[in-house]
Amino acid sequence: KYFDIESWSKMYLIYEVTKAYDCFSGSILMHRDGLTENDKLIAGPAWDYDYHTFKPEYTSFFMGKQFVYYPRLFADPTFVSLVKTRWNTLKPVLETRIPVFINETMQQIAESDKINAPMWPSDATYRVGDEEMSLVDAVNRLKNAYLDKLHWLDTQIQSW
C-alpha cells in the first residue's frame, strides 16, 4: 500500500546486476509524486555507481535483499513474482546488448583514455582494482564480472 512495487522491482534489478553496494547501504534515492498520504514511495532515480560496481569478487551473492526496504518487499509474493517476471524479460537483452554497448563505448573513449590517468590520478582511498590496467583489460574485467553476475543471478532467481 505504501510502495510503488514496479519501481522498486526495477531498482532492485538495476542495483543487483551492477553490484552497486553503495546504493543498498544507504545511498538509495526515493521520492513521491505527490504530497498526499495515498501517494506511494517510488524508488529512484538510480545513482552512485563507483566503488563496488562490477567488481569481480561480488558476482556470487545478493547485494540488496537485506537493505533498506527490500527485506519487507521480498516477504511479499507479489513483489517476488514481479521481480522474477521482469528478470525473465530483461535477461536476454542484458546478456546480448550490454556487452556490445560496452565494446562500442570502449572504442568511443579510447582516445580520452590516453589522457585520463595524467589528468585524473587515481585516489588510493577508493580503489576498485582496475586503475593500473589498460583500457582493454579493464573493460574485459568489467564485462566478465557483469556476465558472471548475470549468470549467477539467473540461477538464483529461477529457483524462487
Steps between C-alpha positions, in 0.01 A plus 500: 500500500796735559737397221490524124621142459558542126770760564647306794524181293677686220737671740575172673608338174705802393693501825534122516630468142751781547599386849461854622552438870510871580143530379373236735698610803348843534548684174162416349268770374122492513216746456125546484310653211268693728453612855193308608510201728379282210808570286730202487875503557680469166853360475750706305663654324791260481838646591831451687684250284860512598678311773353148484340502157601206279774371731568134414491388864136608529351263243359218712284649771203731530588860566168641600245257634589602856515879462260790537143380433589190300464246784136603533446513124644151452258369764221589255438224240363758254827693511709183459289395203535845345880494536518151349274591207692819431830309520384238250404778259820700540764229526530424126542871427749549783700200385525594133475877467696630797834334410467645149426842647804471727724417203361789297550739790857379549576588138344844544708584808831346389658837419393662826628198692853596395482820706270379778766389750720809464199728526318313778747307717353206689389565857653226714206526741248357256683249287294249304786295356513617141690827544827365361344288224488584134163611369450166324590299813278715722207470261546123470507476880177702517325290233606172660381610843175625347432173315598292805251695710226457237547124491511472878189717538314298241567178687385656826191674366382191311497310829253740664 
